[in-house]
């Protein structure tokens, strides 16, 4: 395998243009085109369908590009570990715990996408719970995890990225029925269903409510929004969830006096904090070297 041939193919496939690939590598377009042809000739395959304005990958080309992308992404990470310069780039992957999919978190990811777009794509995975978040981080399945459970371990760094609100919703018919009752009385009439992937959110929220003199009749959690929303619309439960209020536009919000602040963090391995994707995270959050943790905010964990 001639790695120069493969790298020229990779850049051309990535940019869908020999000309753009040549500009990226500082080579003449004819040189890039020649290198790709040599790769095809050596293995007797056709990797591109050459069009007038762009190149299109054949099925074999798609397969080769998939392997090449993994190879050169790892190569760029190797280069990144050796320099503090913004040299090269690669895709970065976030995991987001399902109950934290909110407008605030989406806005943060949108800002990060804009800052990182010159270096690679910002990809996301859904994490079912904190245990899966830890698995993703420990096994390098993701680069950064979004969680409301900061890790108190020297191997990891926590960066505050959002201050979500836990809100309580009931059906409009129940809201009319209980309109003269304060929150502490309403929660004694119906069980509270928490949209959460981690029971610790319920335990800590319940404790914070108790400190305000609010005691829940009963509570449970589910990871399925449609299930909880159906129960709330039927007047069976109060729905407690983090997220944009417009998601629950058919329900009545008992806030804002009863909202609970939920600090939400970006977590990464400390050993990676000087890599490109981590430096861009710090740039976005205006962080130098100190922990960007929330002092004075209510921490549910």
C-alpha positions as CSV (number, residue, x, y, z in Angstrom):
1,X,0.0,0.0,0.0
2,X,1.3,3.4,-1.0
3,X,0.0,5.7,1.7
4,X,0.5,8.8,-0.4
5,X,-1.9,7.4,-3.0
6,X,-4.4,6.6,-0.3
7,X,-4.1,10.0,1.4
8,X,-4.7,11.8,-2.0
9,X,-7.8,9.6,-2.5
10,X,-9.0,10.3,1.0
11,X,-8.7,14.1,0.6
12,X,-10.3,14.1,-2.8
13,X,-13.2,11.9,-1.5
14,X,-13.6,14.1,1.6
15,X,-13.9,17.3,-0.4
16,X,-15.6,15.6,-3.4
17,X,-13.2,17.6,-5.5
18,X,-9.6,17.0,-6.8
19,X,-9.1,20.7,-7.0
20,X,-10.1,21.4,-3.4
21,X,-8.0,18.4,-2.2
22,X,-5.0,19.7,-4.1
23,X,-5.5,23.1,-2.5
24,X,-5.7,21.6,1.0
25,X,-2.5,19.5,0.4
26,X,-0.6,22.2,-1.4
27,X,-0.3,20.1,-4.6
28,X,-1.2,20.5,-8.2
29,X,-4.6,19.0,-9.1
30,X,-2.9,16.9,-11.7
31,X,-0.6,15.4,-9.1
32,X,-3.6,14.4,-6.9
33,X,-5.5,13.0,-9.8
34,X,-2.4,10.9,-10.8
35,X,-1.9,9.5,-7.3
36,X,-5.6,8.4,-7.2
37,X,-5.3,6.7,-10.6
38,X,-2.2,4.8,-9.4
39,X,-4.1,3.5,-6.4
40,X,-7.0,2.4,-8.7
41,X,-4.6,0.8,-11.2
42,X,-2.6,-1.0,-8.5
43,X,-5.7,-2.7,-7.1
44,X,-7.6,-2.9,-10.4
45,X,-10.7,-1.0,-8.9
46,X,-12.6,2.1,-9.9
47,X,-13.1,4.4,-6.9
48,X,-14.5,7.5,-8.5
49,X,-17.1,8.3,-11.1
50,X,-15.6,11.5,-12.5
51,X,-18.2,14.2,-13.3
52,X,-17.8,17.7,-14.7
53,X,-18.0,19.6,-11.5
54,X,-17.4,17.0,-8.8
55,X,-16.3,13.4,-8.2
56,X,-18.7,10.7,-7.0
57,X,-17.6,7.6,-5.1
58,X,-18.4,4.2,-6.5
59,X,-19.6,1.5,-4.0
60,X,-16.0,0.3,-3.7
61,X,-14.9,3.9,-3.3
62,X,-17.4,4.3,-0.4
63,X,-15.9,1.2,1.3
64,X,-12.3,2.4,0.9
65,X,-13.2,5.9,2.1
66,X,-14.8,4.5,5.2
67,X,-11.5,2.7,6.1
68,X,-9.3,5.6,5.0
69,X,-11.3,8.0,7.1
70,X,-10.7,6.0,10.3
71,X,-7.0,5.7,9.4
72,X,-6.4,9.4,8.8
73,X,-8.7,10.6,11.6
74,X,-6.5,8.7,14.0
75,X,-3.5,10.1,12.3
76,X,-4.8,13.6,12.8
77,X,-5.4,12.8,16.5
78,X,-1.8,11.6,16.7
79,X,-0.5,14.9,15.2
80,X,-2.9,16.8,17.5
81,X,-1.3,15.1,20.5
82,X,2.2,16.4,19.4
83,X,1.3,20.0,18.9
84,X,-0.7,22.9,20.3
85,X,-1.2,24.3,16.8
86,X,-4.7,24.0,15.1
87,X,-3.2,21.7,12.6
88,X,-5.4,19.3,10.7
89,X,-8.7,18.2,12.2
90,X,-11.0,15.3,12.8
91,X,-14.6,14.6,13.8
92,X,-15.5,15.0,17.5
93,X,-18.3,13.1,19.2
94,X,-20.6,14.1,22.1
95,X,-22.9,11.9,24.1
96,X,-26.0,13.5,25.6
97,X,-28.0,11.9,28.3
98,X,-31.5,11.6,26.9
99,X,-33.3,13.6,29.7
100,X,-31.0,16.5,29.0
101,X,-32.0,17.1,25.4
102,X,-33.1,20.7,25.9
103,X,-32.9,24.1,24.1
104,X,-30.0,25.2,26.3
105,X,-27.9,22.1,25.5
106,X,-28.8,22.4,21.8
107,X,-27.8,26.0,21.7
108,X,-24.4,25.1,23.3
109,X,-23.9,22.3,20.7
110,X,-24.8,24.7,17.9
111,X,-22.2,27.2,19.1
112,X,-19.6,24.4,19.3
113,X,-20.5,23.2,15.8
114,X,-19.9,26.7,14.5
115,X,-16.5,27.0,16.2
116,X,-15.3,23.6,15.2
117,X,-16.7,23.3,11.7
118,X,-13.3,24.1,10.1
119,X,-11.7,21.1,11.7
120,X,-14.4,18.4,11.4
121,X,-18.0,17.4,12.1
122,X,-19.6,17.6,15.5
123,X,-21.4,14.3,16.0
124,X,-23.8,13.3,18.8
125,X,-24.9,10.0,20.4
126,X,-27.7,9.5,22.9
127,X,-26.8,8.1,26.3
128,X,-29.5,6.3,28.2
129,X,-28.1,7.0,31.6
130,X,-25.0,8.0,33.6
131,X,-23.7,4.4,33.6
132,X,-23.7,4.4,29.8
133,X,-22.1,7.9,29.8
134,X,-19.2,6.5,31.9
135,X,-18.9,3.5,29.5
136,X,-18.7,5.8,26.5
137,X,-16.0,8.0,28.1
138,X,-14.0,5.1,29.6
139,X,-13.9,3.3,26.2
140,X,-13.3,6.4,24.1
141,X,-16.6,5.9,22.3
142,X,-17.2,9.6,22.6
143,X,-14.8,12.5,23.2
144,X,-17.1,14.6,25.4
145,X,-20.2,13.6,27.4
146,X,-23.1,15.9,28.4
147,X,-24.4,15.0,31.8
148,X,-25.9,16.6,34.9
149,X,-23.7,14.4,37.0
150,X,-20.2,15.8,37.3
151,X,-17.5,13.3,37.8
152,X,-15.5,13.8,41.0
153,X,-12.4,11.9,39.7
154,X,-9.0,13.3,38.9
155,X,-9.1,11.5,35.6
156,X,-11.9,13.7,34.2
157,X,-12.6,17.4,33.8
158,X,-16.1,19.0,34.2
159,X,-17.1,22.2,32.4
160,X,-20.4,23.9,33.1
161,X,-22.2,24.4,29.8
162,X,-25.9,25.0,30.7
163,X,-28.1,25.6,33.6
164,X,-31.2,23.7,32.7
165,X,-34.6,24.0,34.5
166,X,-36.6,21.1,35.9
167,X,-40.2,22.1,35.3
168,X,-43.5,20.5,36.4
169,X,-46.5,20.1,34.0
170,X,-50.1,19.0,34.4
171,X,-53.1,18.8,32.1
172,X,-55.1,21.9,31.5
173,X,-58.2,20.2,33.1
174,X,-56.2,19.4,36.3
175,X,-54.8,22.9,36.3
176,X,-58.3,24.3,36.3
177,X,-59.4,21.9,38.9
178,X,-56.5,22.8,41.2
179,X,-56.2,26.4,40.3
180,X,-56.7,27.7,43.8
181,X,-54.2,25.2,45.4
182,X,-50.5,26.0,46.0
183,X,-47.8,23.7,44.6
184,X,-47.4,21.9,47.9
185,X,-51.0,20.8,47.8
186,X,-51.1,19.9,44.1
187,X,-48.2,17.4,44.4
188,X,-50.2,15.6,47.1
189,X,-53.1,15.0,44.6
190,X,-51.1,13.3,41.8
191,X,-48.0,11.2,41.5
192,X,-45.0,12.9,39.8
193,X,-43.5,11.2,36.7
194,X,-39.9,12.3,36.0
195,X,-38.6,12.2,32.5
196,X,-35.1,11.0,33.4
197,X,-32.5,8.3,32.7
198,X,-31.1,8.4,36.3
199,X,-33.1,7.9,39.5
200,X,-30.6,10.1,41.4
201,X,-32.3,13.1,39.7
202,X,-35.6,12.2,41.4
203,X,-33.9,11.6,44.8
204,X,-32.1,15.0,44.8
205,X,-35.1,16.9,43.3
206,X,-37.3,15.4,46.0
207,X,-34.9,16.5,48.7
208,X,-34.7,20.0,47.4
209,X,-38.5,20.2,47.3
210,X,-38.7,19.0,50.9
211,X,-36.4,21.9,51.9
212,X,-39.0,24.2,50.4
213,X,-41.8,22.4,52.3
214,X,-43.1,20.5,49.3
215,X,-43.6,16.8,49.8
216,X,-44.5,14.5,46.8
217,X,-47.4,12.1,47.1
218,X,-45.3,9.5,45.1
219,X,-42.8,9.6,42.3
220,X,-41.3,7.4,39.6
221,X,-39.2,7.9,36.5
222,X,-39.3,6.9,32.8
223,X,-37.1,7.4,29.8
224,X,-40.1,7.6,27.5
225,X,-41.5,11.1,26.9
226,X,-44.6,9.9,25.0
227,X,-45.6,7.6,27.9
228,X,-45.3,10.3,30.5
229,X,-47.0,12.9,28.3
230,X,-49.9,10.6,27.7
231,X,-50.4,10.1,31.4
232,X,-50.1,13.8,32.1
233,X,-52.7,14.7,29.4
234,X,-55.1,12.2,30.9
235,X,-54.7,13.9,34.3
236,X,-53.1,10.8,35.8
237,X,-49.7,12.4,36.8
238,X,-47.6,15.6,37.1
239,X,-44.8,15.4,34.5
240,X,-41.4,16.7,35.7
241,X,-38.9,17.3,32.9
242,X,-36.0,19.3,31.7
243,X,-36.5,20.9,28.4
244,X,-38.0,23.7,26.3
245,X,-41.5,24.5,27.5
246,X,-42.8,24.5,23.9
247,X,-42.3,20.7,23.9
248,X,-45.2,20.4,26.4
249,X,-47.4,23.1,24.8
250,X,-50.5,20.9,25.5
251,X,-49.8,20.9,29.2
252,X,-49.9,23.6,31.9
253,X,-46.6,24.6,33.5
254,X,-46.6,25.0,37.3
255,X,-43.6,27.2,37.2
256,X,-41.6,29.4,37.3
257,X,-41.6,29.6,41.1
258,X,-41.3,25.8,41.4
259,X,-38.5,25.3,38.8
260,X,-35.3,23.6,40.0
261,X,-32.0,24.6,38.5
262,X,-30.0,21.6,37.1
263,X,-26.4,22.4,36.2
264,X,-25.3,20.5,33.1
265,X,-21.7,19.7,32.3
266,X,-19.4,18.7,29.4
267,X,-17.1,16.0,30.7
268,X,-13.9,14.8,29.1
269,X,-10.8,12.9,30.0
270,X,-8.2,15.1,31.7
271,X,-5.4,13.6,29.6
272,X,-7.2,14.9,26.5
273,X,-7.8,18.5,27.7
274,X,-5.1,20.0,25.5
275,X,-6.3,18.3,22.3
276,X,-7.9,20.4,19.5
277,X,-11.5,19.6,20.4
278,X,-11.0,20.3,24.1
279,X,-9.2,23.6,23.3
280,X,-12.1,24.7,21.2
281,X,-14.5,23.8,24.0
282,X,-12.4,25.9,26.4
283,X,-12.4,28.7,23.9
284,X,-16.2,28.6,23.6
285,X,-16.6,28.7,27.4
286,X,-13.8,31.2,27.9
287,X,-11.9,28.8,30.2
288,X,-8.2,28.9,30.8
289,X,-6.9,26.1,33.0
290,X,-9.2,26.2,36.0
291,X,-12.2,23.9,36.4
292,X,-15.3,25.7,35.1
293,X,-17.5,24.3,37.8
294,X,-20.6,26.0,39.1
295,X,-20.1,27.6,42.4
296,X,-23.2,28.7,44.2
297,X,-25.6,26.8,41.9
298,X,-27.9,24.0,43.0
299,X,-26.3,20.7,42.2
300,X,-28.6,17.8,42.0
301,X,-25.9,15.2,42.4
